[in-house]
Amino acid sequence: MDTYDVIVIGAGAAGCVVAARLSEDPERRVLLLEAGGHNKRLSVKAPAAFSAQFGTKLDWEYWTEPEENLFGRSLHEPRGKLMGGCSSMNAMMYVRGNRFDYDSWAAEGAAGWSADEVLPFFTRSEDNGDLAGPYHGRGGPMHVETRDPDPVARRMVDACVEAGFERLTDLNGAQQEGVAFTQVNQKRGMRHDAATAFLGPARGRPNLTIKTGALVHRVRLDGGRATSVEVSFGKSLEQFGADGEIVLCAGAFGTPEILQRSGIGPAEHLKSVGVPSLVDLPAVGRHLMEHPFQFLNWELVGDDIGLSDLSHPKHLARWLATRKGKLTSNVGEALAFFRTDSSLPAPDMELVLAPLFFWEHGKREHPRPAFSIGLSYVAPISRGSVMIASPDPGQKARVSLRMLSHDSEVRALVAGVHKAREIVSQPAMDGMRGAEINPGLWVRTDEAISEYVRHTVEHTYHPACSARIGSPEDGACDAELRVHGVDGLRIADASAMPTITRGNTHAPTLMIGERCADFIRNPARVATAVA
Ligand SMILES: Cc1cc2nc3c(=O)[nH]c(=O)nc-3n(C[C@H](O)[C@H](O)[C@H](O)COP(=O)(O)OP(=O)(O)OC[C@H]3O[C@@H](n4cnc5c(N)ncnc54)[C@H](O)[C@@H]3O)c2cc1C
């Protein structure tokens, strides 16, 4: 059996950070295991093509169980199965969330995770091409920049300002509330995913071994310590030993799946699916959080057609020749944050402003040019679950979001629909605003909008918190990301978030990866966990 100092499971957003940082020490032998393959594909590199990956072999393609509050609909949760994980599939929006998120984490027991304490781990990763100052980093591995937005997106931002939003340049600075063009993870017109950014400079290191096509079945324990990993490459089964630590970075679905298959999770459930329980941790797979996402679309009239002709071959030709043009769009070109209720401590709604028709994960088309506003409800309270149905790693877990379990969540989305309509009615949109396509003007009353939301709401592709930091009764790991009841096993990915952040989840997950690497590199320096 080949043995390493550290084994990292999953080369997604956080896994790439952990493997790259830990292999900076040439004495540390690091193995990175990834079930998917390489990320050198057009649909990965060309920013606007991200949704072309959905339903392909690059997508784990999770579907939720029928959602009880959404008239029994099952929702598709695409998840990147390739180097970079979802960071190679996402819409590249670089958003850290609100400082209230991190201060709440710390207040609820996650010692060391307050906004001020996590800031250096955000800036350490960052190479911001446009913004500087105390909130931003230069020279880090992950490039961040503001693109040149489409004219339709510019007008949508002007309309937000007319509707009362403050115009900002930085949604990751002192103030999140307002409207700004999106900062994105792109470099020279291409996606800058975590594999490219973090592993690109690390690949040549002799102490870093990367294995793709490596489906991790389970972590093996010996005397309460995680000592090896069982992996299949096609039909052949192999085992790799860890002298030091094993770090789970398989994402909000993959990490609780692997823990449960390893016998670490809710004992009763594990027994019921034929897995011997080794460590009874009820919270593994519970507390799953996700942002509900409601799109609205309008027809676009006048000379500007936004990104509506994106699939025309001339745009691909231009991008291939120059890495410029419409294919560099991340679709969500501008973002606005606001509170649906002024008594809230922080914004609960993120508006994603997109100069094209987007509906059902980009699968639907509209015969005429259009633009969209997506409402991402960033302060949800519903909790779902990720539970394996068998010990077989080829069988995906049962995922339930239990989205919109609380009427207050629907009320917030209804307020968001009213706000989006108010924005679109502003003078800045005159000459551009056509007929409302979805929901359509006949859906007017709060009651009708509520019903419509339950029929059509999706998610923002942000599952999190399914193996979260918390006490052994309520969480999977402590504040230094160590799995409760097991030595030598940590969790570093979106599943570890105590609660979901108010914004997109990629940047916070990179930060979690940075923190995990720091915990492992500097065990004496880090504070003792409280959780
Ligand atoms: C379509 C889409 C759009 C998004 N848009 C944005 C956005 O614009 N901005 C933003 O901030 N966030 C966005 N996100 C969310 C963001 O990308 C994720 O929150 C983030 O990538 C999560 O990182 P992670 O490390 O937790 O998991 P992932 O990045 O999903 O990585 C997990 C890795 O583990 C691997 N893995 C899983 N199971 C196994 C196993 N058994 N064996 C071996 N390997 C395994 C996976 O293949 C994957 O590579 C989006 C996500 C999607 C899918």
The ligand as an SDF file (V2000), in Angstrom:
LIG
                    3D

 53 58  0  0  0  0  0  0  0  0999 V2000
  -23.6240   25.6670  -11.7710 C   0  0  0  0  0  0  0  0  0  0  0  0
  -22.9880   26.2640  -10.5720 C   0  0  0  0  0  0  0  0  0  0  0  0
  -22.8530   27.6410  -10.4860 C   0  0  0  0  0  0  0  0  0  0  0  0
  -22.2660   28.2050   -9.3550 C   0  0  0  0  0  0  0  0  0  0  0  0
  -21.9920   29.5380   -9.3570 N   0  0  0  0  0  0  0  0  0  0  0  0
  -21.2590   30.0680   -8.3650 C   0  0  0  0  0  0  0  0  0  0  0  0
  -20.7890   31.3930   -8.4490 C   0  0  0  0  0  0  0  0  0  0  0  0
  -20.9630   32.0820   -9.4460 O   0  0  0  0  0  0  0  0  0  0  0  0
  -20.0790   31.8970   -7.3940 N   0  0  0  0  0  0  0  0  0  0  0  0
  -19.8540   31.1530   -6.2670 C   0  0  0  0  0  0  0  0  0  0  0  0
  -19.2820   31.6780   -5.3140 O   0  0  0  0  0  0  0  0  0  0  0  0
  -20.2780   29.8720   -6.1800 N   0  0  0  0  0  0  0  0  0  0  0  0
  -20.9310   29.2940   -7.2130 C   0  0  0  0  0  0  0  0  0  0  0  0
  -21.2660   27.9830   -7.1690 N   0  0  0  0  0  0  0  0  0  0  0  0
  -20.9680   27.2200   -5.9430 C   0  0  0  0  0  0  0  0  0  0  0  0
  -19.4810   26.9140   -5.7420 C   0  0  0  0  0  0  0  0  0  0  0  0
  -18.8740   26.5520   -6.9580 O   0  0  0  0  0  0  0  0  0  0  0  0
  -19.3590   25.8040   -4.7030 C   0  0  0  0  0  0  0  0  0  0  0  0
  -19.9170   26.2550   -3.4910 O   0  0  0  0  0  0  0  0  0  0  0  0
  -17.9250   25.3810   -4.4070 C   0  0  0  0  0  0  0  0  0  0  0  0
  -17.2660   24.9700   -5.5660 O   0  0  0  0  0  0  0  0  0  0  0  0
  -17.9470   24.2370   -3.4060 C   0  0  0  0  0  0  0  0  0  0  0  0
  -16.6420   23.7630   -3.2390 O   0  0  0  0  0  0  0  0  0  0  0  0
  -16.3590   22.3740   -2.5220 P   0  0  0  0  0  0  0  0  0  0  0  0
  -14.8880   22.2750   -2.4100 O   0  0  0  0  0  0  0  0  0  0  0  0
  -17.1880   22.2940   -1.3060 O   0  0  0  0  0  0  0  0  0  0  0  0
  -16.9510   21.2610   -3.4980 O   0  0  0  0  0  0  0  0  0  0  0  0
  -16.7040   20.9820   -5.0290 P   0  0  0  0  0  0  0  0  0  0  0  0
  -16.1160   22.1680   -5.6940 O   0  0  0  0  0  0  0  0  0  0  0  0
  -17.9760   20.4320   -5.5490 O   0  0  0  0  0  0  0  0  0  0  0  0
  -15.5930   19.8450   -5.0170 O   0  0  0  0  0  0  0  0  0  0  0  0
  -15.8180   18.5260   -4.5910 C   0  0  0  0  0  0  0  0  0  0  0  0
  -14.8740   17.6180   -5.3770 C   0  0  0  0  0  0  0  0  0  0  0  0
  -14.8840   16.3200   -4.7950 O   0  0  0  0  0  0  0  0  0  0  0  0
  -14.9850   15.3530   -5.8110 C   0  0  0  0  0  0  0  0  0  0  0  0
  -15.5970   14.1580   -5.2270 N   0  0  0  0  0  0  0  0  0  0  0  0
  -16.8470   14.0440   -4.7130 C   0  0  0  0  0  0  0  0  0  0  0  0
  -17.0490   12.7860   -4.2610 N   0  0  0  0  0  0  0  0  0  0  0  0
  -15.9110   12.1130   -4.4910 C   0  0  0  0  0  0  0  0  0  0  0  0
  -15.5000   10.7590   -4.2480 C   0  0  0  0  0  0  0  0  0  0  0  0
  -16.3110    9.8490   -3.6760 N   0  0  0  0  0  0  0  0  0  0  0  0
  -14.2410   10.3710   -4.6240 N   0  0  0  0  0  0  0  0  0  0  0  0
  -13.3870   11.2720   -5.1930 C   0  0  0  0  0  0  0  0  0  0  0  0
  -13.7260   12.5500   -5.4580 N   0  0  0  0  0  0  0  0  0  0  0  0
  -14.9780   12.9670   -5.0930 C   0  0  0  0  0  0  0  0  0  0  0  0
  -15.8320   16.0250   -6.8750 C   0  0  0  0  0  0  0  0  0  0  0  0
  -15.7130   15.4180   -8.1390 O   0  0  0  0  0  0  0  0  0  0  0  0
  -15.3180   17.4440   -6.8310 C   0  0  0  0  0  0  0  0  0  0  0  0
  -14.2170   17.6400   -7.6820 O   0  0  0  0  0  0  0  0  0  0  0  0
  -21.8590   27.3680   -8.2720 C   0  0  0  0  0  0  0  0  0  0  0  0
  -21.9780   25.9900   -8.3660 C   0  0  0  0  0  0  0  0  0  0  0  0
  -22.5240   25.4240   -9.5060 C   0  0  0  0  0  0  0  0  0  0  0  0
  -22.6360   23.9320   -9.6090 C   0  0  0  0  0  0  0  0  0  0  0  0
  1  2  1  0
  2  3  1  0
  2 52  2  0
  3  4  2  0
  4  5  1  0
  4 50  1  0
  5  6  2  0
  6  7  1  0
  6 13  1  0
  7  8  2  0
  7  9  1  0
  9 10  1  0
 10 11  2  0
 10 12  1  0
 12 13  2  0
 13 14  1  0
 14 15  1  0
 14 50  1  0
 15 16  1  0
 16 17  1  0
 16 18  1  0
 18 19  1  0
 18 20  1  0
 20 21  1  0
 20 22  1  0
 22 23  1  0
 23 24  1  0
 24 25  2  0
 24 26  1  0
 24 27  1  0
 27 28  1  0
 28 29  2  0
 28 30  1  0
 28 31  1  0
 31 32  1  0
 32 33  1  0
 33 34  1  0
 33 48  1  0
 34 35  1  0
 35 36  1  0
 35 46  1  0
 36 37  1  0
 36 45  1  0
 37 38  2  0
 38 39  1  0
 39 40  1  0
 39 45  2  0
 40 41  1  0
 40 42  2  0
 42 43  1  0
 43 44  2  0
 44 45  1  0
 46 47  1  0
 46 48  1  0
 48 49  1  0
 50 51  2  0
 51 52  1  0
 52 53  1  0
M  END
$$$$
